[in-house]
Amino acid sequence: MNLKKTMLVLALVLVISGMVFAAGKTETVAEAPTKKVSLYANITAIEPILEYYNKSTGSEVEYTRLSTARYVSTILTEVEAKKLTADVVQGPLPILEILREQGVLANYKAKAAEGYPEWAKKDGIYLFGIEYVGLIYNTDLVKPEEAPKRYQDLADPKWKGHIVMADPATHATTISWLVGLKENVFSSEAEWRAFLKGLAANEPMFVASFGPTPAPLASGEKKIGISMPKYIVTHAPAPLDYAKISPMLGSPRAIALTKGAPNPRGAEQFLEFWLGADAAGRLANDVGEYVLAPGVYPPIAGISETEVIPIRELSDEELQKWGAEFDKIFSLK
């Protein structure tokens, strides 16, 4: 082979080798999983926990907050358009059950949930906490011994003009909570209705949701409220405490992975973290959440001795029915 042919062969070998190397490099990049995890959720005040996760793992969680009212429609619209970006979804249990029925969720077996109660594990849906509701009060205005010892005490005329609560005609969680009292606390419907009548007679101030309830309590405008004890933590050092009444009731908080998640390995890693003791401890200590991880409680005196139970979620028809009835009761019609 002459020199000219030899040089031609070498040139071809180099070109082909470069093409093979480039093809291999392109394939490797395409197969490398993205580090970003997309979380669709309606829980609030979790940004510090996500920042901790990002820093400790080198991953990035993109947090999209969805309201309960828009949750299902938003996700199903994205699924229909084949544009669902969520890897992990968090929301009320009934919402995630609807998504599971629509084939949106994966049945992932989480190792971190092994110590959770069996009722908290539902075929890929994991209950990690309870959105607990109780009676919180201003400690500068109400002494511990003056706080209600049972729910019926909230109907005592001494609280007239001193109560704040979410509107029982329109706020779904408050409607569910009031019905939950009927089904889990009061011995008869007559006793429950007497409580409602007495509470309405005390002319509570209505706000749109639980979020605005701590402000009038912390300022001293109101003495006591139907609200979430988590605000004792998130609004510290406001003078707030809660009435030590058992059981406290609340809606279960749930989380799951989506089927065909864009970043399945990242999604699994994040879910394991979320259900683990580290994240549960941060949810409890930093956000005041009542979590189901064994032995983990928010830093609220007496909370570990208070029974907290999940209540059933009402159907849309039930919410409308009871909302209309509560509107009449609390409007004193």
N, C-alpha and C positions, 0 to 999 in steps of 0.2 A: 504494500500500500504506500503510495507516494505521500509526500508531506501535505499536499493540498487536501487529499482525501482524509488523511488522519485528522487534520484540523477541523474538517467538516463534521466528522463523526463526533469529535469532542464537543463541538458547539451544540450538536443535536442532543447529546447526553446532558449537557448543562441546562439546556432549555427544558427538556423533559423533566429533569430532576427538580427544577424550579417550579414547574407546573404541579408536580406531585406534592411538593412541600407546601405550595400555596393552597392547594385543594385540601390537604390535611389540616392546615392551619385554619382555614375557613370553617371546616366541619367542627373543629374543636371549639371555636368561638360560638358557633350556632348551638352546640349542645350544652355549653356552660349555662347553668341556671342563673337567672337574675337574683340579686340579693334583696330586692324590694318585696315586701309582703303587704298586700292590700287588705285592710281590715274595715269592714262595714259594721258600724255599731251604733247603739243609742245610749250607752253609758257615758256619763260625763266625768270630767276632772281626772282623766287617766293619762294626760300628757306626760307627767313626770315618770310614770311607769314605762311608757313607751320610749321615752328618752333614755331611761336606764337600760332597757333591752337593746336599743340601738347601739349604745356605747359598749355594752358588755359583750355583744355578739358580732359587732361590725356589720350588722344587717340594718335595714331601714324599713320601718313600718309606716305605711301611708294610711292615715286614719280618716275615714269618711263617716261623718255622723248623719244618721238617718232618723227622722222622727218616726214614731210608732205608726202614725197614720199613713205615711208614704212608704213604709219599709217594703211590704210585699210587692206593691205595684212597681216600685223602682227596680227591684231585683228581677222580677218576672219580665219586665220590659227589656232589660238588658239580656236576659237569657233568650228571649224570643229573637232578638236582633243578633244573637251570638256574639255579644260584646260584654259579657259579665267579666269584670276585672277583679272581683272579690276573691281572695284566697280563704279568708276567715270571716264568718258572720257571727255577730253577737246581738241578742235581742231578747224580748220576752219569749217564754217557752211556746205559747200558741203560734207566734209568728214563725218560729223555726220549724214547728211541726207542719205548718202549711207548706213551707219550702221543701221539707222532706217529702211530703205527699206529691209535690210537683217534680220530684226527682232532682232537686238542686243540690242536696247535701250528700256528702260521703259518709260511709259507715266506718269511720276510723276508730281503732281501739287505742285509746290514750293510756300509756303506762302511768302517767302522773295522777290519774284518777282512781288508781287501784284502792286507795284508802277512803274514798268517798262513799257515802251511803248508796245502797243499790238503787234507790228511787231517783238518784241524781244522774244515773246513766241510762240513756234512752236511745239505743241504736245509733250511735254517732253524735247524738246531742248530749251535751254535758251541762248540768246545772252546777254553777260554781258559786252561787250566792243567792240571797233573798233580799229583795228591795223592801226592807222592813219599815213598817209604819208604827208610830207610837204617839205618845203625848209628851211633847217637850215644853219646858217652861223657863221663864226668866228667874234665875236663882236670887237676884236682888229683890224681887217682888214676891216670890213664893218660896216659903221654907219647905224642906223635904217632907216634913210631917204634914204640911198643908196640901201637898200634891195628891192627885187622885190615887186611890188604892185599887180601884176597879173602874172599868169603863163607865159604869152607871154614874159614877161621881161627876163626870163631865156635864151631866144634866143638872147639877146642883145650881140653884139660882145665884150662888155667890160668884159664879163665873160669868154672869150676864154682862155683856159688853166687853169681855176680856179675852175672847177666843178668836183665833185666826185659823182658817182652814182653806183648802182648795175647794172650789165650787162643786158641791155634790150633785148638781144637775148636769154638769158638763165634763168634769175631770174623771176620766175612766178609772184611774187607780183608786181614787177616793170612793167612787161608786162600788168598785170591787171590794174595797176594804169594809165598807159599811155592810154589804151583803155577807162578807166573810165573817163579820161579828155575829150576824144572825145564824150562820151555819156552824160556827165553831165555838162561840162564847156564851151567848144567851141561851137560857134554858127553854124559852118559848118565844114564839113570834110576838105575843102580846107584850112580853117584857122588853123585847127589842124595839117594838114600836113606841112604847112608853119612853124609852131612852131617846129615840129620834125626836119625839115631840118635845122632850125636855131640852135637848141640845138645840133645837130650832128656837125654842122660847128664849134661850140665852143670847140670841141674835149675834151669831158669829160673823166676823168680817170675812168675806170671800175674796180669794185671789185666784189667778188662773191655774196655778199648779203648785207643787210643793216648793219649787225654787224660791218664790217670793215670801214664803212663810217665816223664815228666820229673821228677816229685817225688822218687822214690827215687834218681835219678841226681844231681840237684842237691844232695840232702842227704848224699850219700856212702854211702847204704845199699847201692846197687848201683853197679857201675862202668860197665856198658855196656848198651845196650838196642836192641831192634828198634823203631824209632819214626820220627817225622817230623822232618827237619832244621829245619823251620819253627820248632820250639820253641827253637832257638838264638836266634832273634829275639824270639819272644814271651815267653820266660822270661829274657831278659837282665836283669841281668848274671850269671845263674847260670853256673857254669863248665862249659859244654857245647861240644862240637865234634862233627864227624862224620867217620867213616872215609872216606877218599878212594877209594872203590871205584866203578868204572864197569862196566856201566851201573847206575844206580839205577832202580828200577821203581816204577810207581804207576798208579793209576786216573785216567783223564781226567775233568776237571771240565767240565760243559757248561752252557749257558744258551740260552734261546729265548723267543720271544714266544708268547702264547696266541692262538689264532684267536678273533676276536670279542672282543678285550680291551676291558674297560670304558673304558680310557683309552689308545687306540691310539697317539696322538701322543706322549703322555708315556712310554709303553712303548718306543717307538722311540728317543726321546731318551735314555732311561736305558740301553738296550742299547748304543747307540753310545758313550756315556760308558764303560760297563763294559768294552767291548772296546778302548777307546782307550789310548794310552800313559799318560795321566794316572792313570786308575784302576789300570791294570796296575802302574805304578810304586808306587802306594800299597799295592796287594795284596802286592807283593814286599817293599817296605821296611818297612811297618808290620805286616804279617801273616806275612811270611816265605814266602808262596806261590811256587811255581815256575810262572811264567806263560809263555804262548806268544807274547806280543807281542814282536816282534823286538828283540833287544838289551837286554831288561829282565831283571834277575836279582835275587834277594834278596841282602841285604848279608851274605853268608856266604863267608868266604875259600875260594876254590877251586871254588865252585859253577859258575862259568861254564865251567870246564874239565871238569866232570863230565857225562858223558852221562846224560840222563834220558829214559826211553822209556815210553810207555803200554803197559799190559798189558791183555789181554782180560778182560772181566768174566765170571765163571763163572755158569752157570745155577743155579737153586735146587737142582736135582738134583745137580749137581756139588758145590755147597757142602755139601750134606748128606753126600754120599759122602766127600769129603775131610775134612770136619770129624770124621766118625766114625773115619776112619783115623788122623788126627792125634791124636785122643783116645787111641787105643790106643798109638801111638808115644810120645807125651809122657807117658803114664801109666806107661810102661815095662812094659806088659802083654805 
